[in-house]
Amino acid sequence: MSHVTHAGQSDVIYMNGEVLVDSRGEAAEAILIRGGRVAAVGSNAEVLSAAGTGVERQSLDGATVIPGLVDTHPHLMHFSAMRAPLVDITQARDHADIVAAIRKKAGEVPAGEWILTTPVGEYHYFHRRSWRDLAEGALPDRYVLDRAAADHPVLIQAVAPVLPNVVAMNSAALARCGIDASTPDRVNNVWIEKDADGVPTGILRGSVTSYYNQDPFFNSLREQMPELIQREYVVDALLQAVQGYNAMGITTVYEGHAIEIGQIELYRALGAQGVLNLRVQTAPEIQGTALPADRPKSAEEVRALLETALAMRTLDDDWVRVDGVTACTYGTCYSGNVLSHDGYLDPYGNLTHGHRAISEENMRLAFDFCAEHGLRLNVVSITPDEHDENIALAEETIRKHGLDRLDAVIQHAEMTRPGQSKRLAELGFDLTVSSSFTFGKGDMIAERFGPEALKLLNTFHTHLDAGLSAAGGMDWGPTNPFEQMQLAVTHQMFPSGRTNAGPAQVISRAEAFHMWTGAGAKVLRWDGIGTLTPGNHADLAIVDRNPITCDIDALPATRVLRTHIAGRLVHDNGALPAHA
């Protein structure tokens, strides 16, 4: 397939609309793009005067120009590459749809080759639509799937983070995995459904997600299947995902979680080839925690990776920047791995205090190394007890190295107790946060930690009051930056539909918009993006409504008409008039 390159920059005036220079909402009428930069913003007359003659004029026809959006937690490469080889049944209405999709794939691949599908419904939480919404109200069993592909092992898979979950296999898959009538009904935290005769139906429940899953039995089954990320799909899948991001008005991303050195090199290569129509900042993770093969690293291995990250640091590239390292000390909330000294319920109702993935020794090594070398440290930290650990390490590091403050980022920051935001700001932390965690995990947190925990969830207002820079990201979804902005105001949860919107949570529409524009630029330390100030990069989106002033219920339906990066047109839905 072909991809648009970095060529094709043109000068243009957009006029007769609204231009939001930044999150303050003060709108001009027109903007001039020249040489890939914002050259002027103001009234139609002012911008026309600044442009002179011979510059293309384009009427906005009342549309709104906004700074290009910044997603600081997209997992763009991971999610696109994982999904690429799968049969897409997300929109399936019934078993017949599923059979048809799998049968088509079976006709394209050799007999005996695995056929893996997406789950049914909306990635990744499946709250608003899932297998429960199929006409049959359940996933198809082995016999239905055998009609689709008797000669191929088939798995309708689950994805993280939701636990417990459900998957479906056909007869060939069960045989490949060694599951038959003699297999116990439960192995570890996997329940194997059987019919009245004791024969497995193909339905497995429990710890059956494809990653962020520590169950040894299901992970042994996964070893019989293709890898989650298959190299031959990565490049095309990623570049298609970039086009999708451009169509949402996103012009910059921060790949700062679960990123490996090889994935960073791929981003660099695509940037050098001029086909990466997205600015990317990234940082390698010192130790993986998502996949079954991830294992604890020795201090020597961690130090080697830290040295590699320092050598890779690139702060002046216009397309791909590498800055810092990331450490995820604990794990995910759904799987029962986050730290809580008081304890909470795991997916199966057992009391857990969490699971440490990175030793205290290696965390201290990362803090010290970054302080010594001026390397930025990203810490994935979810609960108040995790924040306390990082605050203590930060205080120790600052004293030890005679610093005023750190240059560090807390990723996720799902739950914070009073006083922590202020202390994090004093110590030099920024935040990347996501409305996704309220949307997708709020009900689960209330159930497992208790309803009082909701007061600590996504305390955006408290963060901003404390002087923290908090930038937005989509992470697990919804995959819609404008819906993410809406949720930053409403703090609505799914599937219950309730909200934990309180004084610690609720921010204004302008503040929510800032989290996706100026705050993203500030957290990344990337000058020239995030606002449409003259002199900045001409990274912008043209949308059909003002995201700060439109009806909040209409915000998720915002349409992106065009997107420019460095002045180049990277997305155009054809809705704007041909000329002024």
C-alpha positions in Angstrom: 0.0 0.0 0.0 1.1 3.6 -0.5 1.3 6.3 2.1 1.4 10.1 2.0 4.9 11.4 2.6 6.0 14.6 4.3 6.0 16.4 0.9 3.2 18.5 -0.3 3.4 21.6 2.0 1.4 24.5 0.8 0.5 28.0 1.9 -3.1 28.8 2.6 -5.5 31.2 4.4 -8.4 29.8 6.2 -11.1 32.5 6.8 -14.7 33.0 7.6 -14.8 30.8 10.7 -13.5 30.5 14.3 -9.8 30.0 15.1 -9.1 28.8 18.7 -5.5 29.9 19.3 -5.5 28.0 22.6 -7.7 26.8 25.3 -8.7 30.3 26.5 -11.4 30.2 23.8 -10.6 33.6 22.3 -11.5 33.0 18.6 -10.1 34.8 15.6 -11.7 34.7 12.1 -8.8 33.6 10.0 -5.4 31.9 10.1 -2.5 32.0 7.6 -0.3 28.9 7.1 3.1 29.7 5.5 6.1 27.5 5.2 4.6 24.9 7.5 4.1 27.4 10.3 1.3 29.6 11.6 2.2 33.0 10.1 -0.8 35.1 11.3 -4.1 34.8 13.2 -6.7 37.5 13.4 -9.7 39.0 11.5 -10.2 38.2 7.9 -8.9 41.6 6.9 -5.8 41.3 9.2 -4.8 37.9 7.9 -5.4 38.8 4.2 -3.2 41.9 4.7 -0.5 39.8 6.3 -0.6 37.2 3.5 -0.3 39.6 0.5 -1.2 38.3 -2.9 -1.0 34.9 -4.5 -1.9 32.8 -1.4 -4.7 30.3 -1.7 -7.9 31.3 0.2 -10.1 28.7 1.8 -13.5 29.5 3.4 -14.1 27.7 6.7 -17.8 28.3 6.1 -18.3 28.7 9.9 -16.1 25.8 10.9 -13.6 26.0 13.8 -9.9 25.6 13.6 -8.2 24.1 16.7 -4.6 23.2 17.6 -3.7 19.7 16.6 -4.6 17.3 19.4 -2.0 15.6 21.5 -2.7 12.0 22.8 -0.2 11.2 25.6 -1.2 7.6 26.1 -2.4 6.0 22.8 -0.6 2.6 22.6 -1.0 3.3 18.9 1.6 0.7 17.7 0.5 -2.0 20.1 -3.2 -1.8 19.5 -3.0 -1.5 15.7 -0.5 -4.3 15.4 -2.4 -6.7 17.7 -5.6 -6.1 15.8 -4.2 -6.3 12.2 -4.2 -10.1 11.8 -7.5 -10.7 13.5 -10.9 -11.4 11.8 -13.0 -8.4 12.8 -16.2 -9.4 14.4 -16.6 -6.3 16.5 -19.8 -5.4 14.7 -21.3 -8.9 14.5 -25.0 -9.0 15.2 -25.4 -12.8 15.6 -23.7 -16.1 15.2 -24.4 -16.1 11.4 -22.3 -12.9 11.0 -19.4 -14.5 13.0 -19.6 -17.8 11.0 -19.5 -15.8 7.7 -16.5 -13.8 8.7 -14.5 -16.8 9.9 -15.5 -18.9 6.9 -14.2 -16.2 4.6 -10.8 -16.2 6.4 -10.7 -20.0 6.4 -10.8 -19.8 2.6 -7.8 -17.6 2.5 -5.3 -19.4 4.8 -3.9 -23.0 4.7 -5.7 -25.7 6.7 -4.3 -26.1 10.2 -3.4 -22.4 10.5 -4.9 -20.6 13.5 -7.8 -18.1 12.9 -8.0 -15.6 15.7 -10.8 -13.0 15.9 -11.4 -9.8 17.7 -13.9 -9.9 20.5 -17.5 -8.8 19.8 -18.1 -5.1 20.7 -16.3 -1.9 21.5 -12.6 -2.1 22.3 -11.4 -2.4 25.1 -13.9 -2.5 28.0 -16.8 -3.8 26.0 -19.3 -2.0 28.3 -21.5 -0.4 25.7 -21.5 -3.4 23.4 -20.2 -6.9 23.8 -21.0 -10.6 23.1 -24.1 -10.1 25.4 -25.6 -8.0 22.6 -25.5 -10.8 20.0 -29.0 -12.0 19.1 -28.2 -15.3 20.8 -26.9 -13.5 24.0 -23.8 -15.6 24.1 -20.7 -16.5 22.1 -21.0 -19.4 19.6 -19.9 -22.8 20.9 -17.5 -25.3 19.3 -20.2 -26.7 17.0 -21.2 -23.4 15.6 -17.6 -22.5 15.0 -16.9 -25.8 13.4 -19.4 -24.9 10.7 -17.2 -21.9 9.9 -13.8 -23.6 9.9 -13.5 -27.3 10.8 -9.9 -27.6 9.5 -8.6 -24.5 11.3 -8.2 -24.0 15.1 -10.4 -20.9 15.9 -10.4 -18.6 18.9 -12.7 -15.8 19.6 -10.4 -14.0 21.9 -10.7 -11.6 24.8 -8.4 -8.7 25.3 -7.2 -6.9 28.4 -8.0 -5.3 30.7 -11.4 -6.8 31.7 -11.3 -9.7 34.1 -13.0 -12.1 34.3 -13.7 -12.5 30.6 -14.8 -15.2 28.1 -13.5 -16.8 24.9 -14.7 -19.4 22.5 -12.9 -22.2 20.7 -13.8 -24.6 18.0 -13.1 -28.3 18.1 -9.8 -28.0 16.3 -8.6 -25.4 18.8 -9.6 -27.5 21.8 -7.7 -30.4 20.3 -4.7 -28.3 19.6 -4.7 -27.1 23.2 -5.3 -30.6 24.7 -8.7 -29.7 26.2 -11.1 -32.7 26.3 -13.6 -34.4 28.6 -10.7 -35.4 31.0 -9.7 -31.8 31.5 -10.9 -30.5 34.9 -13.8 -28.1 34.9 -11.5 -25.5 36.4 -7.8 -25.1 35.9 -6.3 -22.3 38.0 -8.6 -19.4 37.3 -10.0 -20.7 34.0 -13.4 -22.4 34.0 -14.1 -24.8 31.1 -17.7 -25.1 30.2 -19.0 -28.6 29.6 -22.3 -30.0 28.3 -24.5 -32.6 30.2 -22.2 -35.4 28.9 -19.1 -33.7 30.3 -17.8 -32.7 26.8 -16.2 -29.2 26.6 -18.4 -26.8 24.7 -15.5 -24.5 23.6 -16.5 -21.7 26.0 -13.8 -20.8 28.6 -14.3 -18.1 31.3 -12.2 -16.4 33.8 -8.5 -15.3 33.3 -8.6 -15.7 29.5 -7.4 -12.3 28.3 -4.7 -12.2 25.8 -2.3 -10.0 27.9 -2.1 -8.6 31.4 -2.9 -12.2 32.5 -0.8 -14.1 35.0 -2.8 -17.3 34.8 -0.3 -20.1 34.0 -2.9 -22.4 32.4 -4.3 -19.9 29.9 -0.8 -18.6 29.2 0.2 -22.2 28.3 -2.7 -22.2 25.8 -1.5 -18.9 24.3 1.9 -20.5 23.7 0.1 -22.8 21.1 -1.1 -19.7 19.2 0.5 -17.0 17.1 2.2 -14.1 18.9 0.1 -11.1 19.8 2.2 -8.8 17.6 3.2 -10.4 14.3 6.0 -8.4 12.6 4.8 -8.7 9.0 1.6 -6.7 9.9 3.2 -3.9 12.0 4.2 -1.3 9.5 1.0 -1.2 7.4 -1.2 -1.5 10.5 0.6 1.4 12.2 0.4 3.7 9.2 -3.3 3.0 8.8 -3.7 3.8 12.5 -1.9 7.0 11.9 -4.4 7.9 9.2 -7.1 7.1 11.7 -5.6 9.4 14.2 -5.2 12.2 11.6 -9.0 11.8 11.0 -9.6 12.5 14.7 -7.5 15.7 14.6 -4.6 14.2 16.4 -1.2 15.4 15.3 1.2 14.3 18.2 1.3 11.2 20.4 3.4 10.1 23.3 4.3 6.4 23.2 5.6 6.2 26.8 4.2 2.9 28.1 5.2 -0.7 27.2 7.4 0.5 24.4 10.5 -1.6 23.4 13.7 -0.4 21.7 12.8 -2.1 18.4 9.5 -0.4 18.3 11.2 3.0 18.8 13.6 2.2 16.0 10.6 1.4 13.7 9.1 4.8 14.5 12.5 6.4 13.8 12.7 4.6 10.5 9.2 5.6 9.3 10.0 9.2 10.4 13.2 9.2 8.4 11.3 7.8 5.3 8.9 10.7 5.5 5.8 8.5 5.8 5.0 9.1 9.5 2.3 11.7 9.4 2.3 12.1 13.2 4.7 13.6 15.6 5.8 10.9 18.1 7.6 11.2 21.4 8.6 8.0 23.1 10.5 6.4 25.9 11.5 2.7 26.3 10.2 0.7 29.2 12.9 -0.8 31.5 10.9 -4.0 32.0 7.8 -5.3 30.3 4.8 -6.3 32.5 2.0 -7.0 30.0 3.0 -10.3 28.4 3.5 -13.8 29.8 7.1 -13.8 28.6 7.9 -10.6 30.5 10.2 -11.4 33.4 11.9 -9.5 36.2 15.3 -8.1 35.1 18.5 -8.0 37.0 20.1 -4.7 38.0 22.7 -5.2 35.3 20.0 -5.6 32.6 18.2 -2.5 33.8 21.4 -0.5 33.9 22.1 -1.6 30.3 18.7 -0.4 29.1 19.1 2.9 31.0 22.4 3.4 29.2 20.8 2.6 25.8 17.9 5.0 26.5 20.4 7.8 27.4 22.3 7.1 24.1 19.0 7.2 22.1 17.8 10.5 23.6 16.8 12.8 20.7 15.2 16.1 21.6 15.5 18.1 18.4 13.9 15.9 15.7 10.6 17.4 14.3 9.0 13.9 14.0 10.3 11.3 16.4 11.8 12.3 19.8 13.1 9.9 22.4 13.2 11.2 25.9 13.6 9.2 29.1 12.6 5.8 30.3 9.4 4.2 31.8 9.0 1.9 34.8 5.7 0.2 35.7 6.3 -1.0 39.3 3.0 -2.8 39.7 0.3 -4.0 37.3 -3.3 -3.3 36.3 -6.3 -2.8 38.5 -8.6 -5.2 36.7 -6.2 -8.1 37.3 -5.7 -7.3 40.9 -2.1 -6.2 40.6 -2.2 -2.6 41.8 -0.7 -1.9 45.2 -3.0 -1.4 48.2 -1.8 -1.8 51.8 -5.4 -2.2 53.0 -6.2 -4.7 50.4 -9.0 -5.0 47.8 -10.8 -7.8 46.0 -9.2 -9.5 43.0 -11.4 -10.6 40.0 -12.6 -13.6 41.9 -13.4 -12.0 45.2 -10.2 -12.8 47.1 -8.4 -10.2 49.1 -5.2 -9.0 47.4 -2.6 -6.3 48.1 -1.2 -6.2 44.6 1.8 -7.7 42.9 5.2 -6.0 42.5 6.7 -6.4 39.0 9.9 -4.3 39.4 12.0 -4.6 42.5 12.6 -1.7 44.8 16.3 -2.0 44.0 15.7 -1.5 40.3 13.3 1.3 40.8 15.9 3.1 42.9 18.5 2.4 40.2 16.2 4.1 37.6 15.6 7.1 39.8 19.3 7.6 40.5 20.4 7.1 36.9 17.9 9.6 35.6 18.9 12.1 38.3 22.6 11.7 37.5 22.2 12.0 33.7 19.3 14.4 33.4 17.2 11.7 31.8 13.4 12.0 32.2 11.7 9.3 34.3 8.2 8.0 33.6 6.6 6.0 36.4 3.3 4.2 35.8 1.6 4.7 39.1 -2.1 4.0 39.8 -3.1 3.9 43.4 -2.3 6.3 46.3 0.0 3.7 47.9 2.0 3.5 44.7 2.2 7.3 44.6 3.5 7.2 48.2 6.3 4.9 47.1 7.3 7.2 44.2 7.0 10.3 46.4 9.4 8.7 48.9 11.8 7.7 46.2 11.7 11.1 44.7 12.4 12.8 48.0 15.3 10.4 48.6 16.7 11.0 45.1 16.5 14.8 45.4 18.3 14.8 48.7 21.0 12.3 47.5 21.8 14.3 44.3 21.3 17.8 45.7 18.5 18.6 43.2 15.7 21.2 43.6 13.2 18.9 41.9 13.0 16.0 39.4 12.0 16.0 35.7 9.5 13.2 35.9 6.1 12.0 34.7 3.4 10.0 36.5 1.4 8.0 33.9 -2.2 6.9 34.7 -2.5 8.5 38.2 -5.9 6.9 38.4 -6.5 7.4 42.1 -4.9 10.0 44.4 -5.6 10.9 48.0 -5.8 14.5 49.3 -2.4 16.2 49.4 -0.6 13.9 46.9 -1.2 16.2 43.9 0.4 19.1 45.6 3.4 17.0 46.7 3.9 15.6 43.2 3.9 19.1 41.8 6.5 20.2 44.3 8.7 17.3 43.5 8.7 18.0 39.7 6.2 15.5 38.4 3.8 16.0 35.5 0.9 13.7 34.8 -0.6 11.9 31.9 -4.2 11.0 32.7 -7.2 9.5 31.0 -11.0 9.8 31.3 -11.0 6.2 30.2 -10.3 5.0 33.8 -13.6 6.5 35.1 -15.5 5.4 32.0 -14.2 1.8 32.0 -13.1 1.1 35.5 -15.2 3.2 37.8 -17.8 0.5 38.5 -15.2 -2.1 39.0 -13.2 0.1 41.5 -16.4 0.8 43.5 -17.1 -3.0 43.7 -13.6 -4.1 44.6 -12.2 -1.2 46.6 -15.5 0.1 48.0 -17.6 3.1 46.8 -15.4 5.5 48.9 -12.6 4.9 46.4 -14.6 6.8 43.8 -13.8 10.0 45.6 -10.1 9.4 44.7 -10.7 8.5 41.0 -9.5 10.9 38.3 -9.2 14.0 40.6 -8.5 16.3 37.6 -9.6 19.5 39.4 -7.4 18.8 42.4 -4.4 18.2 40.0 -4.9 21.5 38.3 -5.4 23.4 41.5 -2.1 21.9 42.8 -0.3 23.3 39.8 0.3 19.9 38.1 0.4 19.8 34.3 -2.0 17.0 33.4 -2.3 15.9 29.8 -5.0 13.7 28.3 -4.7 10.3 26.6 -7.1 7.7 25.4 -5.4 4.5 26.5 -8.1 1.8 26.6 -10.7 4.1 25.1 -13.3 5.4 24.1 -11.2 6.0 21.0 -12.5 9.5 20.5 -10.6 12.5 21.9 -13.8 14.7 22.0 -15.6 12.1 24.0 -12.6 11.9 26.3 -13.0 15.7 26.8 -16.7 15.3 27.5 -15.9 12.6 30.1 -13.4 14.8 31.8 -16.3 17.1 32.6 -19.0 14.5 33.3 -17.0 11.7 34.8 -19.6 9.2 33.7 -19.1 5.5 34.2 -20.2 2.6 32.1 -22.1 0.3 32.1 -23.9 1.8 35.1 -24.1 5.3 33.7 -23.6 6.8 37.1 -20.9 9.5 37.8 -18.4 10.3 40.5 -18.3 14.0 39.5 -17.4 15.9 42.6 -15.3 19.0 43.4 -12.1 17.0 43.1 -13.0 15.7 39.7 -14.9 18.2 37.6 -13.0 20.6 35.4 -14.3 23.2 32.8 -14.6 22.5 29.1 -11.7 24.8 28.4 -9.5 22.9 30.9 -10.5 19.6 29.3 -9.6 21.0 25.9 -6.3 22.2 27.3 -5.5 18.7 28.5 -5.5 17.6 24.8 -3.6 20.6 23.4 -1.4 23.0 25.4 -1.0 20.7 28.4 0.1 17.8 26.1 2.8 20.1 24.6 3.9 21.2 28.0 4.2 17.7 29.5 6.2 16.6 26.4 8.4 19.7 26.6 7.7 20.1 22.8 7.9 23.7 21.8 5.9 24.8 18.8 2.8 22.6 19.2 -0.3 22.7 21.3 -1.4 26.2 20.3 -1.8 28.2 17.1 0.4 31.1 18.2 2.2 32.7 15.2 5.5 31.0 14.7 4.3 27.6 15.9 4.1 24.5 13.7 1.0 24.6 11.6 -0.4 21.5 13.3 -4.2 22.0 13.3 -7.6 20.4 12.9 -10.7 22.0 11.3 -13.8 20.7 13.1 -17.5 21.3 12.5 -18.2 22.8 16.0 -16.4 24.7 18.7 -15.4 22.0 21.3 -15.4 24.5 24.1 -18.8 26.1 23.6 -20.9 23.4 21.7 -23.5 21.5 23.6 -21.6 19.0 25.8 -23.9 16.1 24.7 -22.9 16.9 21.1 -19.2 17.0 21.8 -18.4 13.3 21.0 -20.1 13.7 17.6 -17.5 16.4 16.5 -16.5 15.8 12.9 -12.9 16.6 11.8 -13.1 18.1 8.3 -9.4 18.6 7.8 -6.1 18.0 9.6 -2.8 19.7 8.8 0.6 18.8 10.2 3.5 21.2 9.5 1.1 22.8 7.0 0.6 19.6 5.1 -2.9 18.3 4.5 -3.0 14.8 6.0 -6.8 14.4 6.3 -9.7 15.9 4.3 -13.2 14.5 4.4 -14.3 16.8 1.5 -16.9 18.8 3.5 -15.3 22.2 3.2 -16.2 24.4 0.1 -13.6 24.4 -2.7 -12.4 27.9 -2.2 -13.2 31.2 -0.4 
